[in-house]
Amino acid sequence: MQLFEDWKARPVLKESQPTDKAISKKAGYFCLMNHLPQLLREAVDAFAGLPGIGRKTALRLALHLLRQEEDQVRRFSEAVHRFRRDIRTCSSCHNLSDTPLCPICADPSRMRSSICVVESVRDVMAIEDTHQYRGLYHVLGGVINPLDGIGPEQLHIESLIERVRQDTVEEVIMAISPTIEGETTIYYLSRLMREAPVRISTIARGVAFGGELEYADEITLGRSIMGRIPYALKEDN
Ligand SMILES: [Zn+2]
């Protein structure tokens, strides 16, 4: 309650007339910042700088470190630092790697005939998690977006075209977000590859599994109809 009174005394807040709830929340924040030891405050700041981590969670994480052995915390910080210092991108597909070729490109069991084009390394991880794809990838590093100043030259397009020219590649799968920028990128890439003897496909766009037709937007539903696939009846054995 004392904090609340202290806070109310601040002239800057009197002007903006915040609600009681906002004041007590802010007061809690200032209490946190004012009374934390400098070292703890720095640790909280470091965690709170990460995406999705609020100050409360940051404080919880910092205090959690205190309950761990010093050696364990040292290994944690070394792992983070080593990751930042030594991580590279694969010389072939631009996926994250700590060797010249990433584990996927280096895996002899992966199909060399198929390249799945994605925007980011997170897309590689998402597709890998499905366990449905056994080919190779190519990480573009984004999509063409003139408004954000991202043109084809900022993306890993040249190296993709070079790879596609190799004899082993038969199919290029565009696993790119169905947005205006994504569609533009697919169109641009397809034009560049139109002379290459490869099959170009896009991932299916349609109604989400478990979704209801009446709630699907008309573009999605329209594409689902246009991109319909033959129904394969599974015979009971
Ligand atoms: Zn690779």
Boltz pocket constraint, residues with backbone or C-beta under 6 A from the ligand:
constraints:
  - pocket:
      binder: B
      contacts: [[A, 90], [A, 91], [A, 92], [A, 93], [A, 94], [A, 95], [A, 101], [A, 102], [A, 103], [A, 104], [A, 105], [A, 106], [A, 137]]
      max_distance: 6.0
